[in-house]
Amino acid sequence: MMLLPGAAKGAATPRRLRVGYFEDLTTRVLIHGIDKGLSGAGVRRGTVDEVRAWIEQGDIDVALLPAWDFIQVDRLEMIPGACLSVTGAGNIMLLCSKVLPTEIRSVLVDHEGFGARSLAHIMLPSQTGVYPEFHRAEAPLNPSQFNFAEAPHDAFLLVGDNALRIKRSAFPWVWDLGTAWKNHTQSPMVVHVWCTVKGTFLKGLDNELATLAKSNVKGIGEIAAREGERLGANPEVLAKLLAGVFRYEGGPAQFSALRLYLHELQKARLLAKPRQFTIYEERLSTNAVRLPRF
């Protein structure tokens, strides 16, 4: 067994937990200050695809992932205490169409928006009677760089920062998938979750992630001001979004909402094989620290 310098014989070498995350407006309250606010953990920032690859390959122990990616990856369980859910029109998952909704045949999906694609696949047929083809963009659909008018697709599915940047008035029909999901299920939509590889002992990191989000909720005004400058958006509007439609607690309501999402995915045959998810809290001992509440 390899020992740290000065370690007593027989003592196991401690290893820091490795945390991976991605960032945009939708994750800001969950991750602001994460590089300084976690004890005993190393953090890595990447794209959604990179973070997913890291946890699949065993390069990290904990990941912040979109709910769709979390469900797709084997051997993961949800970390309770903090996640992102939306309770209505969050303007972070938008289907923007150049044609009437009944005429949509081809949808170009933002590069990191395939979770939103699953929502559109579930709900669009019941709303419009159409079953369009979905194509993943090779790069993010940044409104300042992408020419929507010349693209051959009928509609575009934008997520995160790109959804917030888009000029909705440029499209005849815009559909907010957060609102559509709420109307379809009467349930919030879980957007992002903290998750870990099954069998990992988090050493209290689950509580730290929840505490970090709780602390950042109190500083939403400051976060909105910085994000408003970055996105060229009104910080007061962003503050209302971050503090209103967005929710950051990860408790029973979010567990139920995520199970409902999984059920809808299976019913729509969007999963290659049956899936289920477990929650880290369910295997904690009775001596575990109580999670902070929002």
Secondary structure as GFF3:
##gff-version 3
##sequence-region A 1 294
A	DSSP	beta_strand	17	21	.	.	.	ID=ss1
A	DSSP	three_ten_helix	25	27	.	.	.	ID=ss2
A	DSSP	alpha_helix	28	31	.	.	.	ID=ss3
A	DSSP	alpha_helix	34	37	.	.	.	ID=ss4
A	DSSP	beta_strand	41	45	.	.	.	ID=ss5
A	DSSP	alpha_helix	48	57	.	.	.	ID=ss6
A	DSSP	beta_strand	62	66	.	.	.	ID=ss7
A	DSSP	alpha_helix	67	72	.	.	.	ID=ss8
A	DSSP	beta_strand	76	86	.	.	.	ID=ss9
A	DSSP	beta_strand	93	97	.	.	.	ID=ss10
A	DSSP	three_ten_helix	101	103	.	.	.	ID=ss11
A	DSSP	beta_strand	106	109	.	.	.	ID=ss12
A	DSSP	alpha_helix	114	128	.	.	.	ID=ss13
A	DSSP	beta_strand	133	136	.	.	.	ID=ss14
A	DSSP	beta_strand	155	159	.	.	.	ID=ss15
A	DSSP	alpha_helix	160	165	.	.	.	ID=ss16
A	DSSP	three_ten_helix	168	170	.	.	.	ID=ss17
A	DSSP	beta_strand	173	176	.	.	.	ID=ss18
A	DSSP	alpha_helix	177	185	.	.	.	ID=ss19
A	DSSP	beta_strand	189	197	.	.	.	ID=ss20
A	DSSP	alpha_helix	205	218	.	.	.	ID=ss21
A	DSSP	alpha_helix	220	231	.	.	.	ID=ss22
A	DSSP	alpha_helix	235	243	.	.	.	ID=ss23
A	DSSP	beta_strand	246	250	.	.	.	ID=ss24
A	DSSP	alpha_helix	252	267	.	.	.	ID=ss25
A	DSSP	beta_strand	278	279	.	.	.	ID=ss26
A	DSSP	three_ten_helix	280	283	.	.	.	ID=ss27
###
